[in-house]
């Protein structure tokens, strides 16, 4: 399917590194105008320097948990480029560990960043997309949102809520020209996981690792209206469906998956 994002305004949150940065690169190659949002101005400056010769770039240092900053982000995009066409809700937070070991404030922050902010931004972006005559909103979810994960209960809950919201809004907007979808990856070979490898539950590494480039490619596919949800890898997506529907099977499989994950984690650790 032809992907034409030339001169479209693409807003990407969490855009300074990992999946967000690779999404920025992919949309730059597709001829888009980029509005890149993240908390760190220095990292944003680096990605702007990298991409400014390939496309027009506006960077906004902000916290997506700040409602006023989100409103300002959309208005700045409209004022700078004349439209808001695509929103990629990518910013995420994960405070790892069992619920008893995670602080209440960290749990609240995960809800704010992973769920509340995408909901708020989606609501705020829709009038701009109506004005533009159409658009797309893509949530970067997780396979953890498709099946419960011990050691990541709050994170799983936020991603499950994000996925449910996506499907609900997708149906609400059917026929409007605004496509809403979600990309649900398993483990991704970025600093989000690899910088905290010792804190990540072993079971996470039982599934094949995707690259940030592969996730970015899936984001472009969803933004182009090709699918409502893409799971990476597809085999792990099917496994999460089974484990969600059959809780007894999930518990029975868990020891084997943990052992597989421990072995794989050691390989990644040795890779450095």
Secondary structure as UniProt FT lines:
FT   TURN            6..7
FT   STRAND          9..13
FT   TURN            15..16
FT   HELIX           18..29
FT   TURN            30..31
FT   STRAND          33..38
FT   HELIX           41..51
FT   TURN            52..54
FT   STRAND          57..61
FT   TURN            64..65
FT   HELIX           67..81
FT   STRAND          86..89
FT   HELIX           99..101
FT   HELIX           104..111
FT   HELIX           112..116
FT   HELIX           117..132
FT   STRAND          135..140
FT   HELIX           143..145
FT   TURN            150..151
FT   HELIX           153..172
FT   TURN            173..177
FT   STRAND          178..185
FT   HELIX           191..194
FT   TURN            195..196
FT   HELIX           197..199
FT   HELIX           202..206
FT   HELIX           212..223
FT   TURN            224..225
FT   STRAND          229..232
FT   HELIX           234..245
FT   HELIX           247..271
//
